[in-house]
């Protein structure tokens, strides 16, 4: 029989991420995106174009991609 465990919210114990940590996280996310696209067999040119478009959007709005959403 399964027992219940106490679960606590870790968010309340974490300090907000620094700008450097967010930049590293965004780099890691984009690296994972590139790896997934390459693993799926897409060409380098297609991946380069996809990443270029994401970079243009991020530069235009001046904030991380995950902070964006439909209006």
PyMOL Python script that loads the backbone (N, CA, C, O; Angstrom):
from pymol import cmd

cmd.read_pdbstr("""\
ATOM      1  N   UNK A   1       0.849  -1.174   0.000  1.00  0.00           N
ATOM      2  CA  UNK A   1       0.000   0.000   0.000  1.00  0.00           C
ATOM      3  C   UNK A   1       0.898   1.243   0.000  1.00  0.00           C
ATOM      4  O   UNK A   1       1.895   1.288   0.721  1.00  0.00           O
ATOM      5  N   UNK A   2       0.555   2.225  -0.788  1.00  0.00           N
ATOM      6  CA  UNK A   2       1.339   3.456  -0.882  1.00  0.00           C
ATOM      7  C   UNK A   2       1.022   4.369   0.290  1.00  0.00           C
ATOM      8  O   UNK A   2      -0.120   4.466   0.738  1.00  0.00           O
ATOM      9  N   UNK A   3       2.040   5.023   0.764  1.00  0.00           N
ATOM     10  CA  UNK A   3       1.875   5.975   1.864  1.00  0.00           C
ATOM     11  C   UNK A   3       1.945   7.392   1.306  1.00  0.00           C
ATOM     12  O   UNK A   3       2.552   7.626   0.261  1.00  0.00           O
ATOM     13  N   UNK A   4       1.338   8.307   1.988  1.00  0.00           N
ATOM     14  CA  UNK A   4       1.398   9.713   1.596  1.00  0.00           C
ATOM     15  C   UNK A   4       2.660  10.343   2.162  1.00  0.00           C
ATOM     16  O   UNK A   4       3.101   9.997   3.259  1.00  0.00           O
ATOM     17  N   UNK A   5       3.226  11.254   1.420  1.00  0.00           N
ATOM     18  CA  UNK A   5       4.426  11.948   1.870  1.00  0.00           C
ATOM     19  C   UNK A   5       4.135  13.439   1.972  1.00  0.00           C
ATOM     20  O   UNK A   5       3.273  13.968   1.270  1.00  0.00           O
ATOM     21  N   UNK A   6       4.854  14.091   2.839  1.00  0.00           N
ATOM     22  CA  UNK A   6       4.723  15.536   2.980  1.00  0.00           C
ATOM     23  C   UNK A   6       5.480  16.181   1.827  1.00  0.00           C
ATOM     24  O   UNK A   6       6.636  15.849   1.565  1.00  0.00           O
ATOM     25  N   UNK A   7       4.822  17.097   1.150  1.00  0.00           N
ATOM     26  CA  UNK A   7       5.433  17.803   0.023  1.00  0.00           C
ATOM     27  C   UNK A   7       5.478  19.275   0.383  1.00  0.00           C
ATOM     28  O   UNK A   7       4.500  19.847   0.865  1.00  0.00           O
ATOM     29  N   UNK A   8       6.635  19.877   0.140  1.00  0.00           N
ATOM     30  CA  UNK A   8       6.741  21.310   0.434  1.00  0.00           C
ATOM     31  C   UNK A   8       7.117  22.061  -0.831  1.00  0.00           C
ATOM     32  O   UNK A   8       7.749  21.506  -1.730  1.00  0.00           O
ATOM     33  N   UNK A   9       6.737  23.289  -0.893  1.00  0.00           N
ATOM     34  CA  UNK A   9       7.000  24.141  -2.039  1.00  0.00           C
ATOM     35  C   UNK A   9       8.410  24.703  -1.926  1.00  0.00           C
ATOM     36  O   UNK A   9       8.705  25.459  -1.000  1.00  0.00           O
ATOM     37  N   UNK A  10       9.275  24.342  -2.853  1.00  0.00           N
ATOM     38  CA  UNK A  10      10.656  24.805  -2.812  1.00  0.00           C
ATOM     39  C   UNK A  10      10.811  26.242  -3.289  1.00  0.00           C
ATOM     40  O   UNK A  10      11.824  26.876  -2.993  1.00  0.00           O
ATOM     41  N   UNK A  11       9.845  26.765  -4.012  1.00  0.00           N
ATOM     42  CA  UNK A  11       9.966  28.120  -4.541  1.00  0.00           C
ATOM     43  C   UNK A  11      10.140  29.152  -3.440  1.00  0.00           C
ATOM     44  O   UNK A  11      10.830  30.151  -3.642  1.00  0.00           O
ATOM     45  N   UNK A  12       9.541  28.940  -2.299  1.00  0.00           N
ATOM     46  CA  UNK A  12       9.634  29.932  -1.236  1.00  0.00           C
ATOM     47  C   UNK A  12      11.026  29.985  -0.611  1.00  0.00           C
ATOM     48  O   UNK A  12      11.343  30.939   0.100  1.00  0.00           O
ATOM     49  N   UNK A  13      11.857  28.982  -0.862  1.00  0.00           N
ATOM     50  CA  UNK A  13      13.189  28.937  -0.272  1.00  0.00           C
ATOM     51  C   UNK A  13      14.283  29.342  -1.249  1.00  0.00           C
ATOM     52  O   UNK A  13      15.447  29.429  -0.859  1.00  0.00           O
ATOM     53  N   UNK A  14      13.949  29.585  -2.473  1.00  0.00           N
ATOM     54  CA  UNK A  14      14.939  29.939  -3.482  1.00  0.00           C
ATOM     55  C   UNK A  14      15.000  31.442  -3.642  1.00  0.00           C
ATOM     56  O   UNK A  14      13.972  32.119  -3.669  1.00  0.00           O
ATOM     57  N   UNK A  15      16.184  31.946  -3.747  1.00  0.00           N
ATOM     58  CA  UNK A  15      16.361  33.368  -4.038  1.00  0.00           C
ATOM     59  C   UNK A  15      16.079  33.591  -5.523  1.00  0.00           C
ATOM     60  O   UNK A  15      16.275  32.684  -6.331  1.00  0.00           O
ATOM     61  N   UNK A  16      15.626  34.773  -5.884  1.00  0.00           N
ATOM     62  CA  UNK A  16      15.398  35.047  -7.317  1.00  0.00           C
ATOM     63  C   UNK A  16      16.696  34.866  -8.102  1.00  0.00           C
ATOM     64  O   UNK A  16      17.787  35.140  -7.602  1.00  0.00           O
ATOM     65  N   UNK A  17      16.556  34.406  -9.320  1.00  0.00           N
ATOM     66  CA  UNK A  17      17.721  34.161 -10.178  1.00  0.00           C
ATOM     67  C   UNK A  17      18.348  35.485 -10.588  1.00  0.00           C
ATOM     68  O   UNK A  17      17.651  36.471 -10.828  1.00  0.00           O
ATOM     69  N   UNK A  18      19.661  35.490 -10.665  1.00  0.00           N
ATOM     70  CA  UNK A  18      20.371  36.683 -11.122  1.00  0.00           C
ATOM     71  C   UNK A  18      20.277  36.768 -12.647  1.00  0.00           C
ATOM     72  O   UNK A  18      19.875  35.815 -13.315  1.00  0.00           O
ATOM     73  N   UNK A  19      20.651  37.915 -13.171  1.00  0.00           N
ATOM     74  CA  UNK A  19      20.633  38.097 -14.627  1.00  0.00           C
ATOM     75  C   UNK A  19      21.581  37.113 -15.306  1.00  0.00           C
ATOM     76  O   UNK A  19      21.282  36.600 -16.384  1.00  0.00           O
ATOM     77  N   UNK A  20      22.730  36.849 -14.670  1.00  0.00           N
ATOM     78  CA  UNK A  20      23.692  35.907 -15.229  1.00  0.00           C
ATOM     79  C   UNK A  20      23.128  34.485 -15.246  1.00  0.00           C
ATOM     80  O   UNK A  20      23.319  33.753 -16.217  1.00  0.00           O
ATOM     81  N   UNK A  21      22.443  34.098 -14.185  1.00  0.00           N
ATOM     82  CA  UNK A  21      21.839  32.762 -14.128  1.00  0.00           C
ATOM     83  C   UNK A  21      20.756  32.611 -15.186  1.00  0.00           C
ATOM     84  O   UNK A  21      20.649  31.559 -15.817  1.00  0.00           O
ATOM     85  N   UNK A  22      19.949  33.654 -15.387  1.00  0.00           N
ATOM     86  CA  UNK A  22      18.910  33.603 -16.420  1.00  0.00           C
ATOM     87  C   UNK A  22      19.520  33.507 -17.814  1.00  0.00           C
ATOM     88  O   UNK A  22      19.003  32.802 -18.680  1.00  0.00           O
ATOM     89  N   UNK A  23      20.622  34.220 -18.022  1.00  0.00           N
ATOM     90  CA  UNK A  23      21.291  34.169 -19.326  1.00  0.00           C
ATOM     91  C   UNK A  23      21.844  32.768 -19.582  1.00  0.00           C
ATOM     92  O   UNK A  23      21.720  32.249 -20.692  1.00  0.00           O
ATOM     93  N   UNK A  24      22.452  32.152 -18.571  1.00  0.00           N
ATOM     94  CA  UNK A  24      22.965  30.787 -18.726  1.00  0.00           C
ATOM     95  C   UNK A  24      21.827  29.802 -18.980  1.00  0.00           C
ATOM     96  O   UNK A  24      21.957  28.887 -19.794  1.00  0.00           O
ATOM     97  N   UNK A  25      20.705  29.999 -18.273  1.00  0.00           N
ATOM     98  CA  UNK A  25      19.558  29.115 -18.473  1.00  0.00           C
ATOM     99  C   UNK A  25      19.026  29.237 -19.892  1.00  0.00           C
ATOM    100  O   UNK A  25      18.715  28.233 -20.532  1.00  0.00           O
ATOM    101  N   UNK A  26      18.923  30.464 -20.384  1.00  0.00           N
ATOM    102  CA  UNK A  26      18.417  30.664 -21.742  1.00  0.00           C
ATOM    103  C   UNK A  26      19.357  30.029 -22.769  1.00  0.00           C
ATOM    104  O   UNK A  26      18.900  29.449 -23.754  1.00  0.00           O
ATOM    105  N   UNK A  27      20.658  30.137 -22.542  1.00  0.00           N
ATOM    106  CA  UNK A  27      21.630  29.491 -23.424  1.00  0.00           C
ATOM    107  C   UNK A  27      21.444  27.980 -23.398  1.00  0.00           C
ATOM    108  O   UNK A  27      21.483  27.332 -24.443  1.00  0.00           O
ATOM    109  N   UNK A  28      21.241  27.415 -22.206  1.00  0.00           N
ATOM    110  CA  UNK A  28      21.021  25.968 -22.094  1.00  0.00           C
ATOM    111  C   UNK A  28      19.747  25.532 -22.816  1.00  0.00           C
ATOM    112  O   UNK A  28      19.725  24.491 -23.471  1.00  0.00           O
ATOM    113  N   UNK A  29      18.691  26.332 -22.693  1.00  0.00           N
ATOM    114  CA  UNK A  29      17.425  25.998 -23.357  1.00  0.00           C
ATOM    115  C   UNK A  29      17.600  26.028 -24.873  1.00  0.00           C
ATOM    116  O   UNK A  29      17.138  25.125 -25.571  1.00  0.00           O
ATOM    117  N   UNK A  30      18.262  27.057 -25.380  1.00  0.00           N
ATOM    118  CA  UNK A  30      18.490  27.143 -26.829  1.00  0.00           C
ATOM    119  C   UNK A  30      19.408  26.019 -27.307  1.00  0.00           C
ATOM    120  O   UNK A  30      19.229  25.498 -28.408  1.00  0.00           O
ATOM    121  N   UNK A  31      20.385  25.644 -26.491  1.00  0.00           N
ATOM    122  CA  UNK A  31      21.254  24.520 -26.854  1.00  0.00           C
ATOM    123  C   UNK A  31      20.462  23.227 -26.955  1.00  0.00           C
ATOM    124  O   UNK A  31      20.685  22.424 -27.861  1.00  0.00           O
ATOM    125  N   UNK A  32      19.541  23.028 -26.026  1.00  0.00           N
ATOM    126  CA  UNK A  32      18.677  21.850 -26.075  1.00  0.00           C
ATOM    127  C   UNK A  32      17.787  21.861 -27.302  1.00  0.00           C
ATOM    128  O   UNK A  32      17.542  20.819 -27.910  1.00  0.00           O
ATOM    129  N   UNK A  33      17.300  23.050 -27.668  1.00  0.00           N
ATOM    130  CA  UNK A  33      16.479  23.205 -28.866  1.00  0.00           C
ATOM    131  C   UNK A  33      17.278  22.796 -30.109  1.00  0.00           C
ATOM    132  O   UNK A  33      16.782  22.058 -30.960  1.00  0.00           O
ATOM    133  N   UNK A  34      18.517  23.284 -30.202  1.00  0.00           N
ATOM    134  CA  UNK A  34      19.373  22.963 -31.346  1.00  0.00           C
ATOM    135  C   UNK A  34      19.652  21.461 -31.389  1.00  0.00           C
ATOM    136  O   UNK A  34      19.577  20.843 -32.450  1.00  0.00           O
ATOM    137  N   UNK A  35      19.970  20.885 -30.250  1.00  0.00           N
ATOM    138  CA  UNK A  35      20.252  19.450 -30.197  1.00  0.00           C
ATOM    139  C   UNK A  35      19.035  18.629 -30.616  1.00  0.00           C
ATOM    140  O   UNK A  35      19.167  17.656 -31.359  1.00  0.00           O
ATOM    141  N   UNK A  36      17.856  19.018 -30.145  1.00  0.00           N
ATOM    142  CA  UNK A  36      16.638  18.290 -30.511  1.00  0.00           C
ATOM    143  C   UNK A  36      16.369  18.388 -32.010  1.00  0.00           C
ATOM    144  O   UNK A  36      15.980  17.406 -32.642  1.00  0.00           O
ATOM    145  N   UNK A  37      16.577  19.575 -32.575  1.00  0.00           N
ATOM    146  CA  UNK A  37      16.346  19.757 -34.016  1.00  0.00           C
ATOM    147  C   UNK A  37      17.364  18.939 -34.829  1.00  0.00           C
ATOM    148  O   UNK A  37      17.015  18.328 -35.840  1.00  0.00           O
ATOM    149  N   UNK A  38      18.623  18.937 -34.376  1.00  0.00           N
ATOM    150  CA  UNK A  38      19.653  18.161 -35.074  1.00  0.00           C
ATOM    151  C   UNK A  38      19.358  16.669 -34.969  1.00  0.00           C
ATOM    152  O   UNK A  38      19.542  15.928 -35.935  1.00  0.00           O
ATOM    153  N   UNK A  39      18.905  16.232 -33.810  1.00  0.00           N
ATOM    154  CA  UNK A  39      18.571  14.817 -33.619  1.00  0.00           C
ATOM    155  C   UNK A  39      17.397  14.394 -34.494  1.00  0.00           C
ATOM    156  O   UNK A  39      17.285  13.231 -34.881  1.00  0.00           O
ATOM    157  N   UNK A  40      16.527  15.350 -34.800  1.00  0.00           N
ATOM    158  CA  UNK A  40      15.378  15.057 -35.650  1.00  0.00           C
ATOM    159  C   UNK A  40      15.761  15.027 -37.133  1.00  0.00           C
ATOM    160  O   UNK A  40      14.935  14.714 -37.990  1.00  0.00           O
ATOM    161  N   UNK A  41      17.026  15.357 -37.423  1.00  0.00           N
ATOM    162  CA  UNK A  41      17.502  15.259 -38.797  1.00  0.00           C
ATOM    163  C   UNK A  41      17.381  16.525 -39.615  1.00  0.00           C
ATOM    164  O   UNK A  41      17.550  16.484 -40.834  1.00  0.00           O
ATOM    165  N   UNK A  42      17.096  17.647 -38.983  1.00  0.00           N
ATOM    166  CA  UNK A  42      17.013  18.898 -39.735  1.00  0.00           C
ATOM    167  C   UNK A  42      18.404  19.356 -40.150  1.00  0.00           C
ATOM    168  O   UNK A  42      19.389  19.053 -39.477  1.00  0.00           O
ATOM    169  N   UNK A  43      18.481  20.075 -41.242  1.00  0.00           N
ATOM    170  CA  UNK A  43      19.775  20.547 -41.736  1.00  0.00           C
ATOM    171  C   UNK A  43      20.275  21.717 -40.891  1.00  0.00           C
ATOM    172  O   UNK A  43      19.508  22.387 -40.199  1.00  0.00           O
ATOM    173  N   UNK A  44      21.581  21.937 -40.973  1.00  0.00           N
ATOM    174  CA  UNK A  44      22.184  23.043 -40.231  1.00  0.00           C
ATOM    175  C   UNK A  44      21.560  24.383 -40.617  1.00  0.00           C
ATOM    176  O   UNK A  44      21.336  25.242 -39.763  1.00  0.00           O
ATOM    177  N   UNK A  45      21.284  24.552 -41.899  1.00  0.00           N
ATOM    178  CA  UNK A  45      20.690  25.808 -42.364  1.00  0.00           C
ATOM    179  C   UNK A  45      19.313  26.049 -41.767  1.00  0.00           C
ATOM    180  O   UNK A  45      18.986  27.176 -41.395  1.00  0.00           O
ATOM    181  N   UNK A  46      18.508  25.004 -41.672  1.00  0.00           N
ATOM    182  CA  UNK A  46      17.177  25.130 -41.079  1.00  0.00           C
ATOM    183  C   UNK A  46      17.287  25.486 -39.598  1.00  0.00           C
ATOM    184  O   UNK A  46      16.575  26.363 -39.109  1.00  0.00           O
ATOM    185  N   UNK A  47      18.171  24.808 -38.898  1.00  0.00           N
ATOM    186  CA  UNK A  47      18.354  25.080 -37.466  1.00  0.00           C
ATOM    187  C   UNK A  47      18.874  26.500 -37.266  1.00  0.00           C
ATOM    188  O   UNK A  47      18.395  27.222 -36.392  1.00  0.00           O
ATOM    189  N   UNK A  48      19.847  26.897 -38.072  1.00  0.00           N
ATOM    190  CA  UNK A  48      20.399  28.247 -37.981  1.00  0.00           C
ATOM    191  C   UNK A  48      19.295  29.291 -38.191  1.00  0.00           C
ATOM    192  O   UNK A  48      19.244  30.299 -37.487  1.00  0.00           O
ATOM    193  N   UNK A  49      18.419  29.040 -39.160  1.00  0.00           N
ATOM    194  CA  UNK A  49      17.310  29.962 -39.407  1.00  0.00           C
ATOM    195  C   UNK A  49      16.342  30.024 -38.239  1.00  0.00           C
ATOM    196  O   UNK A  49      15.895  31.106 -37.859  1.00  0.00           O
ATOM    197  N   UNK A  50      16.016  28.873 -37.665  1.00  0.00           N
ATOM    198  CA  UNK A  50      15.108  28.839 -36.514  1.00  0.00           C
ATOM    199  C   UNK A  50      15.683  29.604 -35.325  1.00  0.00           C
ATOM    200  O   UNK A  50      14.994  30.410 -34.698  1.00  0.00           O
ATOM    201  N   UNK A  51      16.950  29.343 -35.027  1.00  0.00           N
ATOM    202  CA  UNK A  51      17.598  30.021 -33.902  1.00  0.00           C
ATOM    203  C   UNK A  51      17.721  31.514 -34.192  1.00  0.00           C
ATOM    204  O   UNK A  51      17.558  32.340 -33.294  1.00  0.00           O
ATOM    205  N   UNK A  52      18.006  31.856 -35.436  1.00  0.00           N
ATOM    206  CA  UNK A  52      18.093  33.270 -35.815  1.00  0.00           C
ATOM    207  C   UNK A  52      16.783  34.004 -35.593  1.00  0.00           C
ATOM    208  O   UNK A  52      16.773  35.135 -35.109  1.00  0.00           O
ATOM    209  N   UNK A  53      15.674  33.357 -35.947  1.00  0.00           N
ATOM    210  CA  UNK A  53      14.368  33.986 -35.735  1.00  0.00           C
ATOM    211  C   UNK A  53      14.074  34.157 -34.241  1.00  0.00           C
ATOM    212  O   UNK A  53      13.567  35.196 -33.819  1.00  0.00           O
ATOM    213  N   UNK A  54      14.391  33.142 -33.454  1.00  0.00           N
ATOM    214  CA  UNK A  54      14.187  33.252 -32.010  1.00  0.00           C
ATOM    215  C   UNK A  54      15.046  34.369 -31.425  1.00  0.00           C
ATOM    216  O   UNK A  54      14.592  35.108 -30.552  1.00  0.00           O
ATOM    217  N   UNK A  55      16.280  34.495 -31.900  1.00  0.00           N
ATOM    218  CA  UNK A  55      17.172  35.542 -31.416  1.00  0.00           C
ATOM    219  C   UNK A  55      16.662  36.926 -31.801  1.00  0.00           C
ATOM    220  O   UNK A  55      16.753  37.865 -31.010  1.00  0.00           O
ATOM    221  N   UNK A  56      16.127  37.054 -33.008  1.00  0.00           N
ATOM    222  CA  UNK A  56      15.572  38.340 -33.435  1.00  0.00           C
ATOM    223  C   UNK A  56      14.376  38.735 -32.570  1.00  0.00           C
ATOM    224  O   UNK A  56      14.253  39.896 -32.179  1.00  0.00           O
ATOM    225  N   UNK A  57      13.507  37.794 -32.273  1.00  0.00           N
ATOM    226  CA  UNK A  57      12.342  38.084 -31.430  1.00  0.00           C
ATOM    227  C   UNK A  57      12.790  38.495 -30.037  1.00  0.00           C
ATOM    228  O   UNK A  57      12.288  39.464 -29.468  1.00  0.00           O
ATOM    229  N   UNK A  58      13.749  37.738 -29.494  1.00  0.00           N
ATOM    230  CA  UNK A  58      14.238  38.044 -28.152  1.00  0.00           C
ATOM    231  C   UNK A  58      14.887  39.429 -28.113  1.00  0.00           C
ATOM    232  O   UNK A  58      14.670  40.185 -27.166  1.00  0.00           O
ATOM    233  N   UNK A  59      15.677  39.767 -29.128  1.00  0.00           N
ATOM    234  CA  UNK A  59      16.336  41.073 -29.189  1.00  0.00           C
ATOM    235  C   UNK A  59      15.315  42.197 -29.336  1.00  0.00           C
ATOM    236  O   UNK A  59      15.445  43.251 -28.713  1.00  0.00           O
ATOM    237  N   UNK A  60      14.316  41.968 -30.150  1.00  0.00           N
ATOM    238  CA  UNK A  60      13.299  42.987 -30.397  1.00  0.00           C
ATOM    239  C   UNK A  60      12.553  43.340 -29.114  1.00  0.00           C
ATOM    240  O   UNK A  60      12.353  44.517 -28.815  1.00  0.00           O
ATOM    241  N   UNK A  61      12.142  42.324 -28.356  1.00  0.00           N
ATOM    242  CA  UNK A  61      11.364  42.571 -27.147  1.00  0.00           C
ATOM    243  C   UNK A  61      12.245  42.797 -25.917  1.00  0.00           C
ATOM    244  O   UNK A  61      11.768  43.313 -24.907  1.00  0.00           O
ATOM    245  N   UNK A  62      13.521  42.416 -25.990  1.00  0.00           N
ATOM    246  CA  UNK A  62      14.448  42.695 -24.914  1.00  0.00           C
ATOM    247  C   UNK A  62      14.197  41.934 -23.620  1.00  0.00           C
ATOM    248  O   UNK A  62      14.499  42.422 -22.530  1.00  0.00           O
ATOM    249  N   UNK A  63      13.653  40.757 -23.751  1.00  0.00           N
ATOM    250  CA  UNK A  63      13.425  39.927 -22.562  1.00  0.00           C
ATOM    251  C   UNK A  63      13.441  38.465 -22.963  1.00  0.00           C
ATOM    252  O   UNK A  63      13.327  38.147 -24.146  1.00  0.00           O
ATOM    253  N   UNK A  64      13.582  37.568 -21.990  1.00  0.00           N
ATOM    254  CA  UNK A  64      13.648  36.142 -22.309  1.00  0.00           C
ATOM    255  C   UNK A  64      12.384  35.658 -23.025  1.00  0.00           C
ATOM    256  O   UNK A  64      11.292  36.195 -22.839  1.00  0.00           O
ATOM    257  N   UNK A  65      12.570  34.644 -23.834  1.00  0.00           N
ATOM    258  CA  UNK A  65      11.454  34.114 -24.632  1.00  0.00           C
ATOM    259  C   UNK A  65      10.303  33.620 -23.765  1.00  0.00           C
ATOM    260  O   UNK A  65       9.139  33.763 -24.142  1.00  0.00           O
ATOM    261  N   UNK A  66      10.616  33.036 -22.602  1.00  0.00           N
ATOM    262  CA  UNK A  66       9.552  32.483 -21.765  1.00  0.00           C
ATOM    263  C   UNK A  66       8.722  33.570 -21.081  1.00  0.00           C
ATOM    264  O   UNK A  66       7.683  33.264 -20.496  1.00  0.00           O
ATOM    265  N   UNK A  67       9.155  34.824 -21.141  1.00  0.00           N
ATOM    266  CA  UNK A  67       8.357  35.923 -20.588  1.00  0.00           C
ATOM    267  C   UNK A  67       7.338  36.449 -21.583  1.00  0.00           C
ATOM    268  O   UNK A  67       6.523  37.306 -21.239  1.00  0.00           O
ATOM    269  N   UNK A  68       7.371  35.951 -22.803  1.00  0.00           N
ATOM    270  CA  UNK A  68       6.478  36.443 -23.845  1.00  0.00           C
ATOM    271  C   UNK A  68       5.247  35.574 -23.966  1.00  0.00           C
ATOM    272  O   UNK A  68       5.275  34.373 -23.701  1.00  0.00           O
ATOM    273  N   UNK A  69       4.176  36.210 -24.370  1.00  0.00           N
ATOM    274  CA  UNK A  69       2.933  35.480 -24.584  1.00  0.00           C
ATOM    275  C   UNK A  69       2.046  36.296 -25.490  1.00  0.00           C
ATOM    276  O   UNK A  69       2.337  37.455 -25.784  1.00  0.00           O
ATOM    277  N   UNK A  70       0.958  35.687 -25.933  1.00  0.00           N
ATOM    278  CA  UNK A  70       0.041  36.427 -26.809  1.00  0.00           C
ATOM    279  C   UNK A  70      -0.608  37.583 -26.047  1.00  0.00           C
ATOM    280  O   UNK A  70      -0.845  37.504 -24.842  1.00  0.00           O
ATOM    281  N   UNK A  71      -0.883  38.647 -26.779  1.00  0.00           N
ATOM    282  CA  UNK A  71      -1.486  39.840 -26.188  1.00  0.00           C
ATOM    283  C   UNK A  71      -2.928  39.656 -25.819  1.00  0.00           C
ATOM    284  O   UNK A  71      -3.558  40.583 -25.311  1.00  0.00           O
TER     285      UNK A  71
END
""", "prot")
cmd.dss("prot")
cmd.show_as("cartoon", "prot")
cmd.util.cbc("prot")
cmd.orient("prot")
